[in-house]
Amino acid sequence: MDFLSLLDTFGVPLKVYPKQEAGGEYNNMGAWVKKEADEVTALEVSEPFIPSSLQSKLPVQGNYRGGGRIEEFEMVWFSSQVVPMKSIVVHNGISYSVEDSIPYTDYSNVTQYGCKAVSAFVRE
């Protein structure tokens, strides 16, 4: 199934910083310095990024406990991108970490990612 037109229709602007598995360089002292997210080339996409509470029936979404329902992710991202876990997604100045993925790529061109907020405040 081709969901790319839906991604475009319901997309919002996002910056995605894929996690660098081995990114970095040696400094003048010969020590390995790992690249930070700011130094990694950002992908700019327009894809659906919605609050997880709107998706109440998705797997690995929330837990029911004695105190009520606990959401595991703040946001759900539907994407045509394939990114590693712990990549950073920035929306409206708030950073989110990719913590889970459900690849629907066997029969579509979309992957669903569960994202947790890693910054509480908007960056200027």
Contacts in CASP RR format, 6 or more apart in sequence:
PFRMAT RR
TARGET T0000
AUTHOR 0000-0000-0000
METHOD contacts of the structure
MODEL  1
MDFLSLLDTFGVPLKVYPKQEAGGEYNNMGAWVKKEADEVTALEVSEPFI
PSSLQSKLPVQGNYRGGGRIEEFEMVWFSSQVVPMKSIVVHNGISYSVED
SIPYTDYSNVTQYGCKAVSAFVRE
1 107 0 8 1.000
1 108 0 8 1.000
1 109 0 8 1.000
2 108 0 8 1.000
2 109 0 8 1.000
3 78 0 8 1.000
3 80 0 8 1.000
3 108 0 8 1.000
3 109 0 8 1.000
3 110 0 8 1.000
4 80 0 8 1.000
4 109 0 8 1.000
6 48 0 8 1.000
7 46 0 8 1.000
7 47 0 8 1.000
7 48 0 8 1.000
7 78 0 8 1.000
7 79 0 8 1.000
7 80 0 8 1.000
7 110 0 8 1.000
8 46 0 8 1.000
10 48 0 8 1.000
11 46 0 8 1.000
11 47 0 8 1.000
11 48 0 8 1.000
11 49 0 8 1.000
12 46 0 8 1.000
12 47 0 8 1.000
12 48 0 8 1.000
12 49 0 8 1.000
12 91 0 8 1.000
13 44 0 8 1.000
13 45 0 8 1.000
13 46 0 8 1.000
13 91 0 8 1.000
14 44 0 8 1.000
14 45 0 8 1.000
14 46 0 8 1.000
14 47 0 8 1.000
14 49 0 8 1.000
14 77 0 8 1.000
14 89 0 8 1.000
14 90 0 8 1.000
14 91 0 8 1.000
15 42 0 8 1.000
15 43 0 8 1.000
15 44 0 8 1.000
15 89 0 8 1.000
15 90 0 8 1.000
16 42 0 8 1.000
16 43 0 8 1.000
16 44 0 8 1.000
16 45 0 8 1.000
16 81 0 8 1.000
16 83 0 8 1.000
16 87 0 8 1.000
16 88 0 8 1.000
16 89 0 8 1.000
16 90 0 8 1.000
17 37 0 8 1.000
17 38 0 8 1.000
17 40 0 8 1.000
17 42 0 8 1.000
17 43 0 8 1.000
17 87 0 8 1.000
17 88 0 8 1.000
17 89 0 8 1.000
17 90 0 8 1.000
18 40 0 8 1.000
18 43 0 8 1.000
18 83 0 8 1.000
18 84 0 8 1.000
18 87 0 8 1.000
19 83 0 8 1.000
19 84 0 8 1.000
19 85 0 8 1.000
19 86 0 8 1.000
19 87 0 8 1.000
19 88 0 8 1.000
19 98 0 8 1.000
20 34 0 8 1.000
20 35 0 8 1.000
20 40 0 8 1.000
21 84 0 8 1.000
23 34 0 8 1.000
23 35 0 8 1.000
24 32 0 8 1.000
24 33 0 8 1.000
24 34 0 8 1.000
24 35 0 8 1.000
25 32 0 8 1.000
25 33 0 8 1.000
25 35 0 8 1.000
26 32 0 8 1.000
26 33 0 8 1.000
27 33 0 8 1.000
37 88 0 8 1.000
42 90 0 8 1.000
43 81 0 8 1.000
45 79 0 8 1.000
45 80 0 8 1.000
45 81 0 8 1.000
47 77 0 8 1.000
47 78 0 8 1.000
47 79 0 8 1.000
47 80 0 8 1.000
47 81 0 8 1.000
48 77 0 8 1.000
48 78 0 8 1.000
49 75 0 8 1.000
49 76 0 8 1.000
49 77 0 8 1.000
49 78 0 8 1.000
49 89 0 8 1.000
49 91 0 8 1.000
49 115 0 8 1.000
50 75 0 8 1.000
50 76 0 8 1.000
51 74 0 8 1.000
51 75 0 8 1.000
51 76 0 8 1.000
52 58 0 8 1.000
52 61 0 8 1.000
52 71 0 8 1.000
52 72 0 8 1.000
52 73 0 8 1.000
52 74 0 8 1.000
52 75 0 8 1.000
52 76 0 8 1.000
52 114 0 8 1.000
53 71 0 8 1.000
54 76 0 8 1.000
55 61 0 8 1.000
55 76 0 8 1.000
58 76 0 8 1.000
58 102 0 8 1.000
58 112 0 8 1.000
59 102 0 8 1.000
60 72 0 8 1.000
60 100 0 8 1.000
60 102 0 8 1.000
61 71 0 8 1.000
61 72 0 8 1.000
61 73 0 8 1.000
62 69 0 8 1.000
62 70 0 8 1.000
62 71 0 8 1.000
62 72 0 8 1.000
63 69 0 8 1.000
63 70 0 8 1.000
63 72 0 8 1.000
64 70 0 8 1.000
72 99 0 8 1.000
72 100 0 8 1.000
72 114 0 8 1.000
72 116 0 8 1.000
73 99 0 8 1.000
73 100 0 8 1.000
73 114 0 8 1.000
73 115 0 8 1.000
73 116 0 8 1.000
74 96 0 8 1.000
74 115 0 8 1.000
74 116 0 8 1.000
74 117 0 8 1.000
75 89 0 8 1.000
75 91 0 8 1.000
75 96 0 8 1.000
75 114 0 8 1.000
75 115 0 8 1.000
75 117 0 8 1.000
76 112 0 8 1.000
76 113 0 8 1.000
76 114 0 8 1.000
76 115 0 8 1.000
77 89 0 8 1.000
77 96 0 8 1.000
77 98 0 8 1.000
77 112 0 8 1.000
77 113 0 8 1.000
77 114 0 8 1.000
77 115 0 8 1.000
78 110 0 8 1.000
78 111 0 8 1.000
78 112 0 8 1.000
78 113 0 8 1.000
79 110 0 8 1.000
79 111 0 8 1.000
79 112 0 8 1.000
79 113 0 8 1.000
80 109 0 8 1.000
80 110 0 8 1.000
80 111 0 8 1.000
81 111 0 8 1.000
82 103 0 8 1.000
82 105 0 8 1.000
82 111 0 8 1.000
83 98 0 8 1.000
83 113 0 8 1.000
84 98 0 8 1.000
85 98 0 8 1.000
85 99 0 8 1.000
85 100 0 8 1.000
85 101 0 8 1.000
86 97 0 8 1.000
86 98 0 8 1.000
86 99 0 8 1.000
87 97 0 8 1.000
87 98 0 8 1.000
88 95 0 8 1.000
88 96 0 8 1.000
88 97 0 8 1.000
88 98 0 8 1.000
88 118 0 8 1.000
89 95 0 8 1.000
89 96 0 8 1.000
89 97 0 8 1.000
89 98 0 8 1.000
89 113 0 8 1.000
89 115 0 8 1.000
90 96 0 8 1.000
92 122 0 8 1.000
93 119 0 8 1.000
93 122 0 8 1.000
93 123 0 8 1.000
94 117 0 8 1.000
94 119 0 8 1.000
94 120 0 8 1.000
94 121 0 8 1.000
94 122 0 8 1.000
94 123 0 8 1.000
95 117 0 8 1.000
95 118 0 8 1.000
95 119 0 8 1.000
95 123 0 8 1.000
96 115 0 8 1.000
96 116 0 8 1.000
96 117 0 8 1.000
96 118 0 8 1.000
97 115 0 8 1.000
97 116 0 8 1.000
97 117 0 8 1.000
97 118 0 8 1.000
98 113 0 8 1.000
98 114 0 8 1.000
98 115 0 8 1.000
99 113 0 8 1.000
99 114 0 8 1.000
99 115 0 8 1.000
99 116 0 8 1.000
100 113 0 8 1.000
100 114 0 8 1.000
101 111 0 8 1.000
101 112 0 8 1.000
101 113 0 8 1.000
101 114 0 8 1.000
102 111 0 8 1.000
102 112 0 8 1.000
102 113 0 8 1.000
103 111 0 8 1.000
104 110 0 8 1.000
104 111 0 8 1.000
104 112 0 8 1.000
105 111 0 8 1.000
END
